[in-house]
């Protein structure tokens, strides 16, 4: 492949077919960085409301629909070719229902599924993340960023309230002001008052069920059945 392009003043870069996802028989073309992807339109129009709108309407009256050839490939900004390839892996995984990936990979998939409105892919990413080890701070940060059902975070919030150490400055920045303030308030609520009316810095003297009820009340998390999205 010998085509080239420029974007936002960048120097010309040769366009290349992606090694894994330039598929014979594919009917939808994407350009991500300098890589051309050729995949199947069906996956993108079947589920994503974002891509349904992007792909069904021509850029201008009388023109072909976007993504029907290399010449009018859909340009995806704000995503790397590696991230897009990892997202495509969900559809083209050769092991069918076996999805073995790292928390970082599933976080990338969750990010793109949320951005592009792929609800079933989002649910899959959340299910897989729930199976994997992940630090509480990082999981809360990821789930809050991509609007995951907060019921899945009740036990994570509780763990931060039960631990001996308060949030560090770095943790507070990552969680955001609102969450950090709620965690601080919950930590105060669940610690027994000692002599002089001050709270004990270490002891948590309530059952876990009561702890979770306090968390749900402070964070206004309803008791409806949990959903992975």
BELSUL-V957696 format. One record per residue. N is the residue number from 1. RES is the residue in one letter. D_FIRST is the distance of its C-alpha to the first C-alpha in Angstrom with 1 decimal. Layout:
# BELSUL-V957696
n;res;d_first
N;RES;D_FIRST
N;RES;D_FIRST
This chain:
# BELSUL-V957696
n;res;d_first
1;X;0.0
2;X;3.8
3;X;6.1
4;X;9.1
5;X;12.4
6;X;15.9
7;X;18.5
8;X;22.2
9;X;22.1
10;X;19.5
11;X;17.6
12;X;14.1
13;X;11.5
14;X;7.8
15;X;6.6
16;X;5.7
17;X;7.0
18;X;10.5
19;X;11.9
20;X;15.0
21;X;14.8
22;X;12.0
23;X;14.7
24;X;15.2
25;X;17.9
26;X;17.2
27;X;18.3
28;X;17.7
29;X;14.6
30;X;15.1
31;X;13.5
32;X;15.2
33;X;14.8
34;X;11.1
35;X;10.3
36;X;9.9
37;X;12.6
38;X;13.7
39;X;17.4
40;X;20.7
41;X;22.5
42;X;25.8
43;X;25.9
44;X;25.5
45;X;27.8
46;X;30.4
47;X;31.5
48;X;30.2
49;X;32.2
50;X;29.8
51;X;26.8
52;X;29.1
53;X;29.8
54;X;26.3
55;X;24.9
56;X;27.8
57;X;28.3
58;X;26.1
59;X;25.4
60;X;27.5
61;X;29.9
62;X;28.4
63;X;24.8
64;X;22.8
65;X;23.1
66;X;20.8
67;X;17.9
68;X;17.8
69;X;14.3
70;X;11.1
71;X;13.0
72;X;16.0
73;X;14.9
74;X;17.9
75;X;17.6
76;X;19.7
77;X;21.5
78;X;23.8
79;X;22.0
80;X;19.7
81;X;16.8
82;X;19.3
83;X;22.0
84;X;20.1
85;X;19.1
86;X;22.8
87;X;23.9
88;X;21.8
89;X;23.4
90;X;26.7
91;X;25.6
92;X;23.7
93;X;26.1
94;X;26.8
95;X;30.4
96;X;31.4
97;X;34.2
98;X;33.9
99;X;32.2
100;X;32.5
101;X;31.0
102;X;32.5
103;X;34.3
104;X;31.6
105;X;29.0
106;X;31.4
107;X;32.1
108;X;28.5
109;X;28.5
110;X;31.8
111;X;30.6
112;X;27.7
113;X;29.9
114;X;32.6
115;X;30.4
116;X;28.8
117;X;32.0
118;X;31.3
119;X;35.0
120;X;34.7
121;X;31.9
122;X;34.0
123;X;37.0
124;X;35.1
125;X;34.0
126;X;37.7
127;X;39.1
128;X;37.0
129;X;37.8
130;X;41.4
131;X;41.3
132;X;40.0
133;X;41.9
134;X;41.2
135;X;43.5
136;X;45.6
137;X;44.6
138;X;40.8
139;X;41.3
140;X;43.4
141;X;40.9
142;X;38.0
143;X;40.1
144;X;41.6
145;X;38.3
146;X;36.8
147;X;40.0
148;X;41.0
149;X;44.5
150;X;46.8
151;X;49.1
152;X;46.7
153;X;47.5
154;X;51.3
155;X;51.7
156;X;49.2
157;X;51.2
158;X;54.4
159;X;53.2
160;X;52.8
161;X;56.3
162;X;57.8
163;X;56.4
164;X;58.7
165;X;56.5
166;X;55.7
167;X;52.3
168;X;51.0
169;X;49.8
170;X;46.1
171;X;46.6
172;X;48.2
173;X;45.4
174;X;42.9
175;X;45.0
176;X;45.9
177;X;49.4
178;X;50.5
179;X;49.7
180;X;51.2
181;X;54.4
182;X;54.7
183;X;54.3
184;X;57.0
185;X;59.3
186;X;58.9
187;X;59.6
188;X;62.8
189;X;63.8
190;X;63.5
191;X;65.4
192;X;69.2
193;X;71.4
194;X;73.5
195;X;76.6
196;X;76.6
197;X;74.2
198;X;71.0
199;X;68.3
200;X;67.8
201;X;64.6
202;X;63.9
203;X;65.6
204;X;64.1
205;X;67.0
206;X;65.7
207;X;64.3
208;X;60.6
209;X;61.1
210;X;62.9
211;X;60.3
212;X;57.6
213;X;59.8
214;X;60.2
215;X;56.4
216;X;55.9
217;X;58.6
218;X;57.4
219;X;53.8
220;X;54.9
221;X;53.0
222;X;54.4
223;X;55.8
224;X;53.7
225;X;51.9
226;X;48.8
227;X;45.4
228;X;42.2
229;X;40.6
